[in-house]
Amino acid sequence: MRLLLACLLLCFVQNVCAQQTPKNKKKKTDTEELSLENDTLPNMEYRLISDSVRKAEFLEQRKRRSSRKKKKEKKIYYGIKTKVLSVRKDDGTPTIDIAQYIPATYLLNDSYQQAIYYYDTKARKIKNDNYQNLTAKIKKGLQVYLLHGKFERVKNGNTHTLGYYYKGLTHDTWKVYGKDATSENSLSEKLTYHMGHSQESRITYYDGEQTKFKEIIPVEHKILHGKYYRFHENGVLAEVGEYENGVKVDIWTEYYDSRQRKRQVQYTPSYSWHDPAQPYLYMEWERAGKVVYEYKNGKEKKIVNE
């Protein structure tokens, strides 16, 4: 009997010990884990990496937004939103003209302008014309766009010309490069324009308010160079010609105040400006438009009124 009770007691004690042992090991394991966490701080390291990644992503997003904003700003010139076109030219050298443009409704009401640059949608070419001719074309239904903003001419993959237009008129700084536009040494010419004329040009007026042009003398780098214009007091063009490095070249034309041609004088051809020739009368008209004098094939021909 005593032996049976002793066996039962021994079994009870073993069961109690077996149940308590895992709990002690579990507590020890928890303690070890807590100690390991306090020693290595793995969660803190993860948080640092995560924060740096978030910051990098934030900076990248802000950079993209800033880049998009700058691109949008570049398409706005003098407060006018523009679009971009490109025109390929076939002149023996691979050439592409890239220009910003606006609708023709922005055309300035200025009859004195003689060189307004625009894109002809029918011919798919960039052209220029005076105010009277251009407005007449628009009235006839020709769809045109005025060049406005940045203009770039690319030849053989390199920038050749870089400048700006304001409502069809040459404006701001214009640069002409050599073979390599990325080099400062390749810059061959730099000019500043204002509303179609070089800032060096000399302009005179009929009135003190400077609203009626009298004469526009083109000056570039302190030398007579470019298109010359003289006007009648009523605003009609009186004379037009061109200077090449201080020399009158090609044909100069005079007009009556009724816009009818008056006479044409032939000066030195532009390709031989360095060797000026004696000018001579080429053609002459009476006010009604009839030819009264002509120099053709080296011979003079006077036309007598019947």
C-alpha positions in Angstrom: 0.0 0.0 0.0 2.8 2.4 0.9 4.6 1.5 -2.2 1.6 2.3 -4.4 1.2 5.7 -2.7 4.9 6.5 -3.3 4.6 5.6 -7.0 1.5 7.9 -7.4 3.3 10.8 -5.6 6.4 10.4 -7.9 4.2 10.5 -11.0 2.4 13.6 -9.8 5.7 15.4 -9.1 7.0 14.5 -12.6 3.9 15.9 -14.3 4.1 19.1 -12.4 7.8 19.6 -13.4 7.1 18.8 -17.0 4.3 21.4 -17.1 6.5 24.1 -15.5 9.6 23.6 -17.6 8.3 25.0 -21.0 7.0 28.1 -19.2 10.4 28.8 -17.8 12.0 28.3 -21.2 9.5 30.6 -22.9 10.1 33.3 -20.4 13.9 32.9 -20.9 13.4 33.1 -24.7 11.3 36.3 -24.4 14.0 37.8 -22.2 16.7 36.8 -24.7 14.7 38.4 -27.5 14.2 41.6 -25.6 17.9 41.7 -24.8 18.7 41.1 -28.5 16.4 43.8 -29.7 17.8 46.3 -27.2 21.4 45.5 -28.3 21.0 45.6 -32.1 18.1 48.0 -32.7 17.0 46.4 -36.0 13.7 48.3 -36.2 15.5 51.7 -35.9 17.7 50.9 -38.8 14.7 50.0 -41.0 13.0 53.2 -40.1 16.1 55.2 -41.1 16.3 53.5 -44.5 12.6 53.9 -45.0 12.7 57.6 -44.2 15.6 58.2 -46.6 13.8 56.4 -49.4 10.6 58.5 -48.8 12.7 61.7 -48.8 14.4 60.7 -52.1 11.0 60.0 -53.7 9.7 63.3 -52.5 12.6 65.2 -53.9 12.3 63.4 -57.2 8.6 64.2 -57.4 9.2 67.8 -56.7 11.9 67.9 -59.3 9.5 66.5 -61.9 6.9 69.0 -61.0 9.4 71.8 -61.3 10.6 70.5 -64.6 7.0 70.3 -66.0 6.4 73.8 -64.8 9.5 75.1 -66.5 8.5 73.5 -69.8 5.1 75.1 -69.6 6.7 78.5 -68.9 9.0 78.2 -71.9 6.0 78.0 -74.2 4.7 81.4 -72.9 6.5 84.4 -74.5 5.5 87.9 -73.5 2.4 86.5 -71.8 1.1 84.7 -74.9 0.8 81.0 -75.0 2.5 79.5 -78.0 2.7 76.2 -80.0 5.8 74.7 -81.7 6.2 73.8 -85.4 9.2 72.4 -87.4 9.9 72.9 -91.1 12.4 70.9 -93.1 14.2 72.7 -95.9 15.8 71.1 -98.9 18.6 73.4 -99.9 21.4 70.9 -100.3 22.1 70.8 -96.5 19.8 69.0 -94.0 18.1 72.0 -92.4 15.2 72.1 -89.9 13.6 75.3 -88.6 12.0 75.0 -85.2 9.7 77.9 -84.2 7.0 78.9 -81.8 3.9 80.5 -83.2 0.6 82.2 -82.4 -2.7 82.9 -84.4 -2.7 85.7 -86.9 -5.2 87.6 -84.8 -2.2 88.9 -82.8 -0.9 90.8 -85.8 0.1 94.3 -84.9 -1.8 97.1 -86.6 1.4 98.7 -88.0 1.5 99.6 -91.7 5.2 100.5 -91.4 6.3 96.9 -90.9 8.0 95.6 -94.0 9.2 92.2 -92.8 6.6 90.2 -90.8 7.6 86.5 -90.4 4.8 83.9 -90.6 4.1 80.2 -91.3 2.1 79.6 -94.5 -0.1 76.6 -93.8 -0.8 76.0 -97.5 2.8 76.1 -98.7 4.1 74.7 -95.4 6.9 77.2 -95.4 8.1 80.1 -93.2 7.8 83.3 -95.2 7.9 87.1 -94.6 6.0 90.0 -96.1 5.0 93.6 -95.5 1.9 94.5 -93.5 -0.2 95.5 -96.5 0.5 92.3 -98.4 0.1 90.0 -95.4 -3.3 91.5 -94.3 -4.5 91.2 -97.9 -3.6 87.5 -97.9 -5.4 86.9 -94.6 -8.5 88.7 -95.9 -8.5 86.4 -98.9 -8.7 83.4 -96.6 -5.0 82.3 -96.4 -4.4 80.7 -93.0 -1.1 81.9 -91.4 0.5 81.8 -88.0 2.8 84.5 -86.7 6.2 83.5 -85.4 6.3 84.4 -81.8 8.9 83.2 -79.3 12.0 81.1 -79.7 13.4 80.3 -83.2 16.1 77.8 -84.0 17.7 76.7 -87.3 19.5 73.4 -87.2 21.9 72.4 -90.0 23.6 69.0 -90.1 22.4 68.4 -86.6 24.0 71.5 -85.1 22.4 74.8 -84.1 23.1 77.4 -86.8 20.8 80.3 -85.8 19.1 81.1 -82.5 16.8 84.0 -81.9 13.3 85.3 -81.0 10.3 86.8 -82.8 7.6 89.1 -81.3 4.3 88.8 -83.2 6.2 88.1 -86.4 9.0 90.7 -85.9 12.6 89.9 -85.2 13.2 90.7 -81.5 15.6 90.3 -78.6 19.0 88.6 -79.1 19.9 86.7 -82.2 23.0 84.5 -82.5 24.6 82.8 -85.6 27.0 79.9 -84.9 29.6 78.1 -86.9 29.9 74.4 -87.1 29.7 73.7 -83.3 27.0 75.6 -81.4 28.2 74.1 -78.1 31.4 76.1 -78.2 31.6 79.8 -77.4 34.3 80.2 -80.0 31.8 79.1 -82.7 29.6 82.2 -82.2 30.1 84.2 -85.5 27.5 86.9 -85.0 25.3 88.4 -82.2 22.7 91.1 -82.7 19.9 92.6 -80.7 16.6 93.6 -82.3 13.6 95.5 -81.2 10.3 95.2 -83.0 11.8 94.2 -86.3 14.9 96.5 -86.3 18.4 96.3 -85.1 18.9 98.4 -81.9 21.7 100.2 -83.6 19.5 101.3 -86.5 18.8 105.1 -86.9 15.1 105.9 -87.1 13.7 109.4 -87.9 10.0 110.5 -87.7 7.8 113.2 -89.2 6.2 114.0 -85.9 7.4 114.7 -82.3 5.2 111.9 -80.9 7.3 109.4 -83.1 4.2 107.7 -84.6 5.0 108.5 -88.3 8.2 106.9 -89.6 10.3 109.0 -92.0 13.4 106.9 -92.5 14.9 103.7 -91.1 18.7 103.4 -91.7 20.0 99.9 -90.8 23.1 99.7 -88.7 24.8 96.5 -87.5 28.1 96.7 -85.6 28.4 100.4 -86.5 28.2 99.7 -90.2 25.3 100.3 -92.7 24.0 96.8 -93.2 20.5 95.5 -93.9 17.3 96.8 -95.3 16.8 100.6 -95.8 13.3 102.2 -95.7 12.0 105.7 -96.5 8.4 106.6 -96.2 6.0 109.3 -97.5 4.3 111.4 -94.8 1.1 109.5 -95.4 2.8 106.3 -94.3 3.3 104.8 -97.8 6.7 103.3 -98.6 8.8 105.8 -100.6 12.0 103.9 -101.1 13.5 100.5 -100.2 16.9 99.1 -100.8 19.7 97.2 -99.1 23.2 97.9 -97.7 25.9 95.3 -97.6 28.9 96.3 -95.4 28.3 100.0 -96.0 27.7 99.7 -99.7 24.3 100.0 -101.6 23.7 96.7 -103.4 21.3 95.3 -105.9 18.1 97.2 -107.0 16.8 100.1 -105.0 13.1 101.0 -105.7 11.3 104.3 -105.3 7.4 104.7 -105.0 4.9 107.4 -105.5 2.7 108.2 -102.5 0.0 106.2 -104.3 2.1 103.0 -103.9 2.8 103.0 -107.7 6.5 102.3 -108.6 8.4 105.4 -109.6 11.9 104.2 -110.5 14.5 101.5 -110.0 18.2 102.0 -109.7 20.7 99.2 -110.1 23.7 99.3 -107.7 26.6 96.9 -107.2 25.4 93.2 -107.0 25.5 91.9 -103.5 28.0 89.2 -104.3 30.6 91.9 -105.4 30.0 94.6 -102.7 33.7 94.8 -102.1 34.1 96.2 -105.6 31.5 98.9 -106.0 30.2 99.7 -109.5 28.7 102.8 -110.9 24.9 102.8 -110.4 22.5 103.3 -113.3 18.8 103.8 -113.9 17.2 100.5 -114.6 13.5 101.4 -115.0 11.2 104.3 -114.6 7.4 104.7 -114.5 5.0 107.6 -114.7 2.4 108.1 -111.9 -0.3 106.3 -113.9 1.9 103.2 -114.1 3.2 103.4 -117.6 6.9 102.6 -118.3 8.8 105.6 -119.6 12.3 104.3 -119.4 14.0 100.8 -119.5 17.6 99.6 -119.5 17.6 96.1 -120.8 20.4 93.8 -122.2 22.9 96.7 -121.9 20.7 99.0 -124.0 18.7 102.1 -123.1 15.1 102.2 -124.2 13.1 105.4 -123.8 9.4 105.2 -124.3 7.8 108.4 -125.7 4.2 109.1 -124.7 2.0 109.0 -127.8 
